[in-house]
Amino acid sequence: MSALVVLEGLTKRFGSLVAVDGISLTVEKGEVVGFLGPNGAGKSTTMKMAAGFLEPDEGSAKICSFDVSLEPRAAKLHIGYMPEGAPSYGEMTPLSFLRFIAEVRGLKGAAARNAIDETIARTELEGVVYQTIETLSKGFKRRVGLAQSILHDPDVLILDEPTDGLDPNQKHHVRSLISDMAKEKAIVVSTHILEEVDAVCSRAVIIDRGRIVADGTSRDLKFRLPHHNAVTIRLSTKDADAARTALASVEGVAKIEVLGRGKNLTRLRALPTSRRSIATDVAEALKKKKLQPEELFVEQGNLDDVFREITTSDTGSADA
């Protein structure tokens, strides 16, 4: 694979506020990177610098080897950018807006018509192409914003909250579209919907207070949780003490927690050493003691847990 997006030491200050603090990131062709962080973490500011909308105070952003600050026209030929809120011209219709974007992008004649028709179909805008954008729902406005970003078939897509305001069916469609396009592009998706990372992203980058605090696959990040691969069982309370004794004898069990103890049922959790897989050994230990839990499952954790574990920014602050 080849790197289509290279950010090196990007820094942006607004007065005394350091909005982005030395972010370095590489995105290869074929990757979809989920860009996550609390409100005010610097997500949108970073994406604006990567797209050439803001000048960095320090560092550089390169798109397809072109420096966005030094060679802006060459770099932007390869960028499709959907800003936060998907701004457009409210008095235009989606069709007239896409014709305008095609002209800006240098598409003419049959090439422009074909690109517009294909983009309208891919973003499912057929039913509203003659309606003014200001009268559209938030979801349709978002799709118009996505349409203008992919119209010229760019090598790099930088999408800020592309599914915000969409209903579940629309989200599924947009996520499928992103997955299909990812094969030949590098895509950076800013999102606050953590399920989106599992759905479309090959990698997740979490930033907090302007710095990258985690970078890896969804599975890699979940592995950081202390209860990853923990085994939770629910069984008769009269068998709880025997179960704790059995679990304590399992190699790889670091700790046993009582999650709940009632008159009839008790829930126990066996925490593994170094997050190793212990489910088979736990089940075997219980079987040997002829203990039959009503429920046994392995905890993997989720990105919400990871997010809360490693971010510290106040969620009420505004993204600079």
N, C-alpha and C positions, 0 to 999 in steps of 0.2 A: 504493500500500500504506500501511497505518497501523501505527504502532509499538504493539505489545501488551506488550512488555517494555522497560523503560527503567531501566538501572542507572547511577547517577551517583556516582562517587567512593567506591564501597563500600570500607570499611576495617574490618578486624577484627584485634584483638590478643588474644593469650593470654599474659599476663605480658609478658615482654620479646620474645616472638615476634610478628612482624607476619605473620599468616597470609595476609591479603588487603590489598593496598596500593594503594588508590585506583582500583579497577576501574570503568570506565565502558563500557557496552555497550547497544546498541539492537537489538532483534529485531523484525522486521516480520511482519505476517500473511503466511503463505505461506512463511516461511523455516524451514529446519531447520539450526540452528547446532550444529556439533560443537565441544564444549568439551574441549580437550586440554591435557595437561601432565604432567610427571613426578609420581611420588608425592611428596606434600608441597608441591605447587605452589600449592594453595589452591582446587582445583576444587570439592570437596564443600562447603567452607566458603562459597564464593561462592553455590552453588546453595541451600544452607540459608538464607542471608540473602535470596535472591530469593524463596524460597518462604515466608518468614516464620517459619522454624523457629529462626533465630538473629537477634538484634538487632545491626545494625551499630554499630560505635563511631563511624563517620563515614559520611556519604553517605546515599543513599536508593535504594530499589527500588520501582518502580511497575509494577503489573500492570493493564492496561486502564485506565490513568490514575489508579488508586487506589494511594495510598502504603501499602505493606505494613505499615509501622510505625504509621502514624496511622489507617489505615482497614483493619485486618486482616480483618475479616469480609467486607467488600465485595470486597477484593482476592482473598481465598481462594475466593470463589465462582467465580472465573474460572480457578483454578489446579488442575491435576492434577499431583501430585508423587509421584514414585517415589524414595524415599531410597536411599542406598547400602546394599546388602545386602537391599533389599526386605523390611523387617521386618513382621511380622504377628503374629497370635495363633495359636500352634502347635496349641492344643487345638481350634480351630475348623476346620470344613471350608471349602473355598473358597466354597461356596454360602452358608453361614451368615455368613462373613466379608463377602461382598459384600452380603448383606441388611443387615448392620450398617452398612456404609459407605453404603448407599443411605439408611438412616434418618438417619445423620449429615448427609448431603448434602440432606436434606429431600425425598427422593423417597418417594412413598407410593402404595399401591394398584397399579393397572394400570401407572402410569408406572414404578414401581420394578421390577415384574416384567418389563416389557418391556426396561428398561435392563439388568437382570441377565442375561436370556436372550441379548440381543444381545452383551453384553460377553463372556459365557462362550463364545459361538460365535466371536467375533472373536479371542479369545486361545486358542482350541482347548483349553478346560479340561473339555470334556464328560465325558471318561473318568475324571476325578478329583474331581468336585464333591462327592462324599460321603465322601471320604477326608480324614482330619485333615491339616492343613497340615504338622505336624511330621514326618509320615511321607513327605512328597513329596520328590522329587529336587530338587536345586538349580535345575535348569531350570524345573520346574513352580512352585517357590516364586517364581522370578523372574517367571513369567507371572501368578501371582496378584497380585504387586505391581504389574505393569503394568495388570492388569484394574481394580484399585481406583482407579488414577490416571485412567483414561479413562471410568469408569462414568457420570459426570455430564456427559459431553461438554463438557469445559472449553475455553475459548479458548486457554489457555496450558498446555503440557505441559513439565515440568521432570523429566527422566529421568536418573537416575544409574546408569550401566552397565546399560542395559536388556537387553542380550543376553549378559551374563556368565553362563557356565554352560550356555548353550544349545548344542545340537548344530547342525551346519551347516543342516539343514532347518528347525529352529526359528528360527535366526538369520535365514534368508531370509524366513520368514513374518513375524517381528516387524519386520524392515526394510521389508517391503512394506506392513505395517499403518501404520508411521510415515509412509511416503511418501504413502499414501492420505489419512491424516488431515491432512497438512501443508497441503493446499490451503486449509483454512479456519482454521488455527491457527498460532500461533508455538510452535516446539518447540526446546528446548535439550537436547542429548544429551551427557552426559559419558561419555567412552569412552577406553579405552586401546587399543582395536582400531582401528588406523589405517585399515584397509580399510573400516571402517564409514563413515568420512567420505566416501570415494569412492562408497560404495553408497547412502547416504541423505541426506547433508548438502549443502545448497546453499552452505554457507559454513563455514569452520573458524576457530576462535579458539584460539590457543595461549597458555597462561599459564605463567610461570616465576617462582618466588619471589614469588608473589602479584601479579604484574603481567602485563598483556597484552603479549606480545612479537611477535605476528603475528595478522593478521586479514584474511581474504580467501577467495576460492574455492580449491578444491584446486589448480586450474591456476595461480592467482596465486602460491600458496606454492611450488609446484614450480619456478616461473620464477626463484625466488631462488637456486636451486642453481647453482654455477659450471659444472657440466657439463650443464645443461639445453640441449637441442638439439645437443649434441655428437654427432659421427658416428664410430662405431666400425667398423673394417673388419678382416677377417681375410683374408690372402692369402699367396701363396707367399713364403717368405723371400727367394728370389732376386729378387723384384720389390719388396721392401720399400723399398730406397733410392730407386728410381724413383718409387714411390708417395709417399714423403715429399716428393720434389721437386715432384711434381704437386700435392700438397695445399698446399704452401707458396705456390704461385702463385694459389690461390683467394682472391678478395677476401672478406673476412669471417672468414677462418681466423686466429685469434689465436695458436694454439700447436698443436704436434703432439707427442703423447706416444706412447712405445712401451710398450704394456701387457704385452707378452710376446713373446719372440723365441726360437723353437725352430729345430731343424735344417730342418724342412719348412715350418712356418707361422709367421707373425708377426701380432700384433694391434697396430693403430695406432688412436689416437683423435685426431680433429681437433676442437679446442675453438673455438667461435665467438666472435666479438667481440660483446659486449652480448647474448649468448644468442640471436642472430638465427638464422633457419633457413638452414642451409647445405647440406642434404642433396642437393638437386638439383645445385648447383654442384660439390659433391664428386664425385658420380657422373659428371657430365659431364667433369670434369678427368681422372678415371681412364679413362674411355672414350676420350678423345682420345689418351692414351698407350698405348691398347690393353692396359690392365691390367684383369684380371677377378678381382675379389675373390670368395672363396668365401662371404663373409658381409658384409653392410653393414646397419647398423641405426642408428636415431636414438635417443639416450638422452633420456628425459623426466624421469627421476628418480622418486622416490615420496615419500610423506609421512614414511616412516621416516627417509629422508635429511634432509628438512627438519627434522624433530623433533630429530634428533641435532645438526644444524647450529646451531640457535638456542636450545636449552635447555641449562641448566647445572646444574640442581638434582641433588643426590645421589638416585639412584633408591631408595636404601634408607631414606630418611627417611619419617616418618609424616605423613600429611595431618592437619593440625590440625583 
